[in-house]
Amino acid sequence: MKWILRYMGRYRLRVALCMTVKFFGTIGELVLPFLLEHIIDKVVPRGKALPVVLFGLLMIVTAVLVRMLNIAANRRATSVARDCIRDVRHDLFATTTRLTGSQFDYVTLPSLISRMTSDTYNVQNFIGMIQRMGVRACILLIGSIIVSSLMDPFLALVLLCMVPIMASIILFISTKGIPMYRTVQDKVDNITRVLRENITGIRVVKALSREPYETKRYAAANDDLTSTDLRTGITMAIPNPIMNLCLNIGLTLVIIFGARRVDKGVMEPGVILAFLTYFNMILQAIMGMNRIFIQSTKAAASANRIGEVLVLADKQPPVLPTDETTTLPESFRGDDGAFPLVVFDNVSFSYPVLSDTKVDDTRENAISNISFSLRRGERLGIIGATGCGKTTLLNLLMRFYDTEQGAVYYNGRDVRTYAPGDLRRPMSVVFQNDTVFADTLAANIRFGRDVSDEAMEQAAADANIATMINSLPERYDYVATKGGANLSGGEKQRIFISRALAGHPDLLILDDASSALDYKTDAALRHAIREHYPDMTTITIAQRISSVMSMDRILVMENGTMLGYGTHDELLATCEVYRDIFISQTGGEANATA
């Protein structure tokens, strides 16, 4: 919860002004019962109407002023809560964009969504409530006790007997609430995950007629959340009836003892009315504190979940210094005196499973002992069965994960010596499951970069999507829907490729980027890249052998290991797995020289 104070500290002047206004407004509330008692016991017995009217007008003015002050304070409290959570959401999103692959795997996407939405909403409610009700409840409680003690210490003692009992109940229940609300938010994560899976995969669900099955799965997650929320709500609702009982008992005792004291002539009747009003204020204060404690319990659970992500911003992998241990040896320089652009030096890696306290690294390696180099301007094809580690190579090259053994070098330096933005800026990548954003086609291709119209249109032409775009009435201003639902699979892939080419990268990475393209379009794309981007280094991951057989180098992988590395002809002669892939996809050895 400490980080909430840090965000509120940015608006300390507004918070101070809000609490000051609230303070004077609450003091005004405390004055009203005193004025009522004074009118009944001191003014009315005089038998003159004018003083009664004047004091009545004073009460009205005081009440109106109190209302105006409270409204002004509440508006400021709401604005501070709104602006604080705006900052929190901004920093939370910024932190999310900087998470490493391991950190993202640990937090998970559904959990990030619920932390950005329901958790921030809980914290926002708490920030607003603590400003609106925190000052008011404390002043009403303390002020009512002080004023009532000055008016009649004996009756005030009745009130004081009730307060410790109610405060103890609130404190006890609130300690139980934090872990319960944490469990509720975890259940929200689960239902968000199920909902997201079904919305994303709705076409698969409908195509396989699995609506009843998915409805039952969602119902199970929904019932689990509901039952957990119900238990939490019942537990947190326990203080209300108990406190009402205590307050009603106290109220009854005040009336009984007060009536006797009035009958004995030791107390004025107006004091009883004032005491009843102050007792009601104490009731409001206690109930307000109870609401604050309930909300703070919920907010504490949400704040802890948000804080877990925010603290990850300070736990990013370090940027290593550039020295002899992080620079390629001179022996790697080529005849032109330049280092290879990409070097994998005996790299092994397994995807870690993270917990709160340690990293579970007991899983088998995703890749083992991978070594190869790629010089500037060369084209590398990577082929192998699904799950053999092809994409893992790209994750390590772009430093989404760090190697466990060996090192990956880019332009002569270990990738760990680069800040992530500096490393990835000269690269463009098209992933297997890339994203079309709900925006114009031009915005999807430019993607916030300073790309001219000519460069954008050239990239679209090279990706063989320009003809389709120009056939649209809006052309590049055509708006793609969320996820590119109004585009075909092939059109989306060509938009992704256009986006990658528009930046004229030094290194282009295509991760199975032609899977939705026909052979003719795929061949045209490879020809356009060779012709218009001759100096660009290319890494292509593909399932089709036709997509890699013309590459300068081909890497063959199986079960995380290298089975072959060389040209197409070399691999046909030396790599049995590559030869089997070639034969199965081209129809026989007779096509080996085609």
C-alpha positions in Angstrom: 0.0 0.0 0.0 3.0 2.4 0.4 3.2 3.0 -3.3 -0.3 4.6 -3.1 1.0 7.3 -0.9 3.8 7.9 -3.4 1.2 8.6 -6.1 -1.0 10.7 -3.8 2.1 12.7 -2.9 2.1 14.1 -6.5 -1.1 15.8 -5.6 -0.2 16.7 -2.0 -1.5 20.3 -2.3 -4.8 19.2 -3.6 -5.1 16.5 -1.0 -4.3 19.0 1.8 -6.8 21.5 0.4 -9.5 18.8 0.2 -8.8 17.7 3.8 -8.8 21.2 5.1 -12.2 22.0 3.5 -13.5 18.7 4.8 -12.2 19.6 8.3 -14.1 22.8 8.5 -17.2 21.3 7.0 -17.2 18.5 9.6 -16.6 21.1 12.4 -19.7 22.8 11.1 -21.7 19.6 11.5 -20.5 19.3 15.1 -21.7 22.9 15.8 -25.3 22.2 14.7 -26.4 20.0 17.6 -24.8 22.4 20.0 -26.9 25.3 18.5 -30.0 23.1 18.8 -29.3 22.5 22.5 -28.7 26.2 23.1 -31.9 27.2 21.4 -34.0 24.7 23.4 -32.4 25.2 26.8 -31.3 28.8 26.7 -33.2 30.8 24.0 -36.8 29.3 24.0 -37.2 29.7 27.8 -36.8 33.5 27.4 -40.1 33.6 25.6 -38.9 35.9 22.8 -39.4 35.0 19.1 -36.6 37.1 17.6 -33.7 35.3 19.2 -35.3 31.9 18.2 -35.5 33.2 14.5 -32.0 34.5 14.5 -30.5 31.3 15.9 -32.7 29.3 13.5 -31.3 31.3 10.6 -27.8 30.7 12.0 -28.5 27.0 11.9 -29.7 27.2 8.3 -26.7 29.2 7.2 -24.4 26.8 9.0 -26.1 23.8 7.4 -25.9 25.3 3.9 -22.2 26.2 4.4 -21.5 22.7 5.7 -23.2 21.2 2.6 -21.2 23.4 0.2 -17.9 22.7 1.9 -18.6 18.9 1.8 -19.5 19.0 -1.9 -16.4 21.0 -2.7 -14.2 18.6 -0.7 -15.8 15.5 -2.3 -15.3 16.9 -5.8 -11.6 17.5 -5.1 -11.3 14.0 -3.5 -12.8 12.5 -6.6 -10.5 14.4 -8.9 -7.4 13.4 -6.9 -8.5 9.7 -7.0 -9.1 10.0 -10.8 -5.7 11.5 -11.5 -3.8 9.2 -9.2 -5.3 6.1 -10.9 -4.7 7.6 -14.3 -1.0 7.8 -13.4 -1.1 4.3 -12.0 -2.7 2.9 -15.1 -0.1 4.7 -17.2 2.9 3.4 -15.2 1.3 -0.1 -15.0 0.9 -0.2 -18.8 4.5 1.2 -19.3 5.8 -1.5 -17.0 3.8 -4.2 -18.8 5.5 -3.2 -22.1 8.9 -3.6 -20.5 8.3 -7.0 -19.0 10.7 -9.8 -20.1 9.3 -13.0 -21.5 9.8 -14.7 -18.2 8.0 -12.0 -16.2 5.1 -11.9 -18.6 4.8 -15.7 -18.4 4.7 -15.4 -14.6 2.1 -12.6 -14.4 0.0 -13.9 -17.3 -2.1 -11.9 -19.7 -5.6 -12.4 -18.0 -4.1 -11.3 -14.7 -2.6 -8.2 -16.3 -6.0 -7.3 -17.7 -7.8 -7.7 -14.3 -5.0 -5.7 -12.6 -5.4 -2.9 -15.1 -9.2 -2.8 -14.7 -10.8 -4.2 -11.5 -7.7 -3.8 -9.3 -7.1 -0.1 -10.3 -10.9 0.5 -9.8 -10.7 -0.8 -6.2 -7.7 1.4 -5.4 -9.4 4.4 -7.0 -12.4 3.9 -4.8 -10.2 3.7 -1.7 -8.2 6.9 -2.5 -11.5 8.8 -3.0 -13.1 7.3 0.1 -10.1 7.9 2.4 -10.2 11.6 1.5 -14.0 12.0 1.7 -14.7 9.9 4.7 -11.4 9.5 6.5 -11.2 13.0 7.9 -15.0 13.3 8.4 -15.3 10.0 10.3 -12.4 10.7 12.6 -13.5 14.3 13.4 -17.1 13.3 13.9 -16.1 10.5 16.3 -13.5 12.4 18.3 -15.5 15.7 18.2 -18.8 14.1 19.2 -17.1 12.4 22.1 -15.4 15.6 23.2 -18.4 17.9 22.9 -20.8 15.3 24.5 -18.3 14.9 27.4 -18.3 18.6 28.0 -22.1 18.7 28.0 -22.6 15.7 30.3 -19.6 13.4 31.2 -21.9 10.7 32.6 -23.8 10.1 29.4 -20.6 10.4 27.4 -19.2 7.5 29.4 -22.1 5.4 27.9 -20.8 6.2 24.4 -17.2 5.5 25.3 -18.1 2.0 26.5 -19.5 1.1 23.0 -16.6 2.5 20.9 -13.8 0.1 21.9 -16.1 -2.9 21.3 -17.0 -1.7 17.8 -13.4 -0.7 16.9 -12.2 -4.2 17.9 -14.7 -5.9 15.7 -13.7 -3.8 12.7 -10.0 -4.4 13.2 -10.5 -8.2 13.6 -12.7 -8.6 10.5 -10.4 -6.4 8.4 -7.4 -8.6 9.1 -9.4 -11.6 7.7 -10.5 -9.6 4.6 -7.2 -9.0 2.8 -6.4 -12.7 1.9 -10.1 -13.3 1.1 -10.2 -10.3 -1.3 -6.9 -11.5 -2.8 -8.5 -14.9 -3.5 -11.5 -13.1 -5.1 -9.2 -11.2 -7.5 -7.4 -14.5 -8.4 -10.8 -15.9 -9.3 -11.4 -12.8 -11.4 -8.1 -13.6 -13.2 -9.4 -17.1 -13.9 -12.8 -16.0 -15.3 -11.0 -13.3 -17.4 -8.8 -16.1 -18.9 -11.7 -18.3 -19.7 -13.7 -15.4 -21.2 -10.7 -14.2 -23.3 -10.0 -17.7 -24.6 -13.7 -18.0 -25.7 -13.9 -14.6 -27.3 -10.6 -15.0 -29.1 -11.5 -18.6 -30.2 -15.2 -18.1 -30.8 -14.9 -19.3 -34.4 -13.3 -22.5 -33.3 -15.9 -23.0 -30.7 -18.7 -22.5 -33.2 -17.0 -24.5 -35.9 -16.7 -27.6 -33.6 -20.1 -27.0 -32.0 -18.6 -26.8 -28.5 -20.8 -23.9 -27.2 -22.4 -26.1 -24.5 -19.0 -27.3 -23.3 -17.6 -23.8 -23.2 -20.7 -22.6 -21.5 -20.3 -25.2 -18.7 -16.6 -24.3 -18.4 -17.4 -20.6 -18.0 -20.3 -21.4 -15.6 -17.8 -23.4 -13.4 -15.4 -20.4 -13.3 -18.3 -18.0 -12.7 -19.7 -20.2 -9.9 -16.3 -20.4 -8.3 -15.9 -16.7 -8.3 -19.5 -16.2 -7.0 -19.1 -18.6 -4.1 -15.7 -17.0 -3.1 -17.2 -13.5 -3.4 -20.2 -14.6 -1.3 -18.1 -16.0 1.5 -16.0 -12.8 1.5 -19.1 -10.6 1.5 -20.7 -12.5 4.4 -17.5 -12.2 6.4 -17.1 -8.5 5.7 -20.8 -7.9 6.5 -20.5 -9.3 10.0 -19.6 -5.9 11.7 -22.7 -4.1 10.5 -25.4 -5.8 12.5 -23.1 -6.1 15.5 -22.3 -2.4 15.5 -25.9 -1.5 15.0 -26.8 -3.6 18.0 -24.1 -2.0 20.1 -25.2 1.5 19.0 -28.9 0.8 19.6 -28.1 -0.5 23.1 -26.0 2.6 23.7 -28.8 4.8 22.4 -31.4 3.2 24.6 -29.1 3.6 27.7 -28.6 7.3 26.8 -32.4 7.9 26.7 -33.0 5.9 29.9 -30.3 7.6 31.9 -30.8 11.0 30.3 -34.5 10.9 31.2 -33.7 10.1 34.8 -31.2 12.9 35.0 -33.7 15.4 33.5 -36.3 14.2 36.0 -33.8 14.9 38.8 -33.1 18.3 37.4 -29.4 17.7 36.8 -29.6 18.0 33.1 -31.5 20.1 30.5 -33.9 18.4 28.0 -32.0 19.9 25.1 -29.0 18.0 26.1 -30.7 14.7 25.4 -31.6 15.9 21.9 -28.1 17.0 21.4 -26.8 13.7 22.7 -29.1 11.8 20.4 -27.7 13.8 17.4 -24.1 13.3 18.6 -24.8 9.6 19.0 -26.1 9.5 15.5 -22.9 11.3 14.4 -20.9 8.7 16.2 -23.0 6.0 14.4 -22.2 7.6 11.1 -18.5 7.9 12.0 -18.3 4.2 13.1 -20.2 3.0 10.0 -17.9 5.3 7.8 -14.8 3.7 9.4 -16.3 0.3 8.8 -16.8 1.2 5.1 -13.2 2.5 5.0 -11.8 -0.6 6.5 -13.8 -2.8 4.1 -12.7 -0.8 1.1 -9.1 -0.6 2.4 -9.1 -4.4 2.8 -10.2 -4.8 -0.8 -7.8 -2.0 -1.9 -4.9 -3.6 -0.1 -5.4 -6.9 -1.9 -5.6 -5.1 -5.2 -2.7 -2.7 -4.4 -0.5 -5.7 -3.6 -1.3 -7.3 -7.0 -0.6 -4.0 -8.8 2.6 -3.5 -6.8 3.8 -6.9 -7.9 3.8 -5.7 -11.5 5.1 -2.2 -10.8 8.1 -3.6 -8.9 9.1 -5.6 -11.9 10.1 -2.4 -13.6 13.0 -2.3 -11.2 13.9 -6.0 -11.8 14.7 -5.8 -15.5 17.7 -7.8 -16.7 20.9 -5.7 -16.4 22.6 -4.2 -19.3 26.1 -5.6 -19.2 29.2 -3.5 -19.9 30.9 -3.8 -23.2 34.3 -5.4 -22.6 36.4 -8.4 -23.7 34.0 -10.9 -22.2 31.0 -9.5 -24.0 32.5 -8.8 -27.4 33.2 -11.3 -30.1 36.9 -12.4 -30.4 38.8 -11.0 -33.4 38.9 -14.5 -34.9 35.2 -14.0 -35.9 36.0 -11.1 -38.2 35.6 -11.9 -41.9 37.7 -11.1 -44.9 36.1 -7.6 -45.0 37.2 -7.0 -41.4 33.6 -7.0 -40.1 32.0 -9.1 -37.5 29.0 -11.4 -38.4 25.7 -9.6 -37.8 24.3 -12.5 -35.7 26.3 -15.1 -33.8 24.9 -17.9 -31.6 27.8 -19.3 -29.5 27.0 -22.7 -27.9 23.6 -21.5 -26.7 21.3 -23.5 -24.4 18.0 -22.4 -22.9 14.9 -23.6 -21.1 11.8 -21.6 -20.4 11.8 -21.0 -16.7 8.7 -21.4 -14.5 8.6 -18.5 -12.0 7.1 -18.5 -8.5 7.1 -15.7 -5.9 10.4 -16.9 -4.4 12.4 -18.8 -6.9 12.9 -19.9 -10.5 12.0 -23.5 -11.2 14.6 -24.5 -13.8 13.9 -28.3 -13.8 12.5 -28.3 -17.3 14.4 -29.8 -20.2 16.2 -27.4 -22.5 14.1 -25.9 -25.3 17.4 -25.6 -27.3 20.8 -27.1 -26.6 24.3 -26.2 -27.8 23.2 -24.0 -30.8 26.1 -22.4 -32.7 26.0 -20.6 -36.0 26.8 -17.2 -37.5 25.1 -15.0 -40.1 26.9 -12.2 -41.9 25.4 -8.9 -42.9 23.3 -9.2 -46.1 23.0 -13.0 -45.9 19.7 -14.9 -45.8 19.2 -17.6 -43.2 16.3 -20.1 -43.4 15.3 -22.2 -40.3 13.2 -25.3 -40.7 12.1 -28.1 -38.5 9.1 -29.7 -36.8 6.7 -27.7 -34.6 8.2 -27.2 -31.1 11.8 -27.9 -32.1 13.0 -24.4 -30.8 12.9 -22.3 -33.9 11.0 -19.4 -32.3 13.1 -19.7 -29.2 16.1 -18.6 -31.2 14.4 -15.4 -32.1 13.3 -14.8 -28.5 16.9 -15.0 -27.5 18.2 -12.9 -30.4 15.7 -10.1 -29.5 16.4 -10.6 -25.8 12.9 -11.5 -24.7 14.7 -14.1 -22.6 18.3 -14.4 -21.6 20.5 -17.4 -22.4 21.3 -19.9 -19.6 24.5 -21.1 -21.4 26.5 -19.5 -24.1 25.9 -16.1 -25.6 24.0 -14.5 -28.5 25.9 -11.7 -30.3 24.5 -8.9 -32.5 26.9 -6.8 -34.5 29.9 -8.1 -32.5 28.4 -7.5 -29.1 26.5 -9.7 -26.6 22.8 -8.8 -26.9 22.9 -8.3 -23.1 25.1 -5.2 -23.6 22.3 -3.4 -25.4 19.3 -1.6 -23.9 16.3 -3.5 -25.2 15.2 -0.5 -27.4 18.6 -0.1 -28.9 18.9 -3.8 -29.7 15.5 -4.1 -31.4 15.3 -0.8 -33.2 17.3 -2.0 -36.2 15.2 -5.2 -36.4 11.8 -5.9 -37.8 9.9 -9.0 -37.1 6.7 -10.8 -38.2 5.6 -13.3 -35.6 3.4 -16.4 -36.2 0.5 -14.7 -34.3 1.0 -11.1 -35.1 -1.6 -8.4 -34.4 -3.8 -6.1 -36.6 -4.8 -3.1 -34.6 -8.2 -1.5 -34.8 -7.0 1.4 -36.9 -6.4 2.4 -40.6 -4.2 0.2 -42.8 -1.8 3.1 -43.1 -1.5 3.3 -39.3 -1.0 -0.4 -39.1 1.8 -0.3 -41.6 3.5 2.8 -40.2 3.0 1.7 -36.6 3.9 5.1 -35.1 7.1 5.4 -37.1 8.2 8.3 -39.4 7.5 6.4 -42.6 6.7 8.4 -45.8 3.8 7.6 -48.0 6.2 6.4 -50.7 8.0 4.0 -48.3 4.6 2.7 -47.0 3.3 2.1 -50.5 6.5 0.5 -51.6 6.4 -1.9 -48.6 2.8 -2.7 -49.4 3.7 -3.4 -53.0 6.6 -5.6 -52.0 4.3 -7.6 -49.7 1.9 -8.0 -52.6 -1.0 -6.2 -50.8 -1.0 -2.9 -52.6 -3.4 -4.0 -55.3 -6.0 -5.1 -52.7 -5.6 -1.8 -50.7 -5.9 0.3 -53.8 -9.1 -1.5 -54.8 -10.7 -0.2 -51.5 -12.7 3.1 -51.7 -10.7 4.4 -48.7 -7.4 2.8 -49.8 -4.9 3.2 -47.0 -7.5 5.0 -44.8 -9.6 1.8 -44.7 -10.2 0.9 -41.0 -9.4 -2.6 -39.9 -11.5 -3.9 -37.1 -10.1 -5.4 -33.9 -7.9 -8.3 -34.7 -8.3 -7.7 -38.4 -11.7 -9.5 -38.4 -12.6 -7.8 -41.7 -9.4 -9.1 -43.4 -8.5 -12.6 -44.6 -5.6 -14.5 -43.1 -3.4 -13.9 -46.1 -4.3 -10.2 -46.2 -3.4 -9.9 -42.5 0.0 -11.6 -43.0 0.8 -9.3 -45.9 -0.1 -6.3 -43.7 2.3 -7.6 -41.1 5.1 -8.0 -43.7 4.4 -4.5 -45.0 4.8 -3.2 -41.5 8.2 -5.0 -41.2 9.5 -3.8 -44.5 8.3 -0.2 -44.1 11.0 0.5 -41.5 13.9 -0.7 -43.8 15.5 -2.7 -41.0 19.0 -4.0 -40.9 17.7 -7.4 -39.9 14.3 -8.8 -41.0 12.9 -11.8 -39.1 10.0 -13.7 -40.6 8.6 -16.3 -38.2 6.4 -18.5 -40.3 5.1 -15.3 -41.9 4.1 -17.0 -45.2 1.9 -19.8 -43.8 -1.3 -18.2 -45.0 0.2 -17.2 -48.4 -0.1 -19.3 -51.6 3.1 -20.5 -53.2 3.0 -17.8 -55.9 2.6 -15.0 -53.5 5.3 -16.4 -51.2 7.7 -16.7 -54.2 6.9 -13.1 -55.2 7.6 -11.9 -51.7 11.0 -13.5 -51.6 11.8 -12.1 -55.0 10.8 -8.6 -53.9 13.0 -8.8 -50.8 16.0 -9.9 -52.8 15.5 -7.2 -55.4 14.6 -4.1 -53.3 16.4 -4.9 -50.0 19.7 -6.4 -51.2 21.7 -5.3 -48.1 19.1 -6.4 -45.6 19.9 -9.5 -43.5 17.0 -12.0 -43.4 16.1 -14.8 -41.0 13.1 -16.8 -42.2 11.4 -19.5 -40.2 9.2 -21.7 -42.3 7.4 -25.0 -42.6 7.7 -25.0 -46.4 11.0 -26.0 -47.8 10.3 -23.8 -50.9 10.5 -20.8 -48.6 14.1 -21.6 -47.4 15.8 -23.7 -50.1 17.0 -20.6 -51.9 18.6 -19.1 -48.8 22.3 -18.6 -48.3 22.3 -20.8 -45.2 19.7 -23.2 -43.9 19.5 -24.3 -40.2 17.7 -27.6 -39.6 16.4 -28.3 -36.1 14.8 -31.1 -34.3 14.0 -31.4 -30.5 16.0 -28.3 -29.7 19.2 -29.4 -31.4 20.9 -28.6 -34.7 20.8 -31.4 -37.2 22.3 -29.5 -40.1 23.6 -26.1 -41.2 24.6 -25.2 -44.8 23.2 -24.6 -48.3 20.4 -26.5 -49.8 22.6 -28.7 -51.8 24.9 -29.4 -48.9 22.0 -30.4 -46.7 20.5 -32.7 -49.3 23.8 -34.5 -49.3 24.5 -34.5 -45.6 21.3 -34.1 -43.6 18.8 -37.0 -43.7 16.0 -35.1 -42.0 16.3 -32.2 -44.4 16.3 -34.6 -47.3 13.2 -36.3 -46.0 11.4 -33.0 -45.7 12.4 -32.1 -49.2 11.2 -35.4 -50.7 7.9 -35.3 -48.8 7.1 -31.7 -49.9 8.4 -31.8 -53.5 7.3 -35.3 -54.5 10.5 -37.2 -54.8 14.3 -37.1 -55.2 13.9 -36.4 -58.9 13.2 -32.8 -57.9 16.4 -32.5 -55.9 18.0 -30.3 -58.4 14.9 -28.3 -59.3 
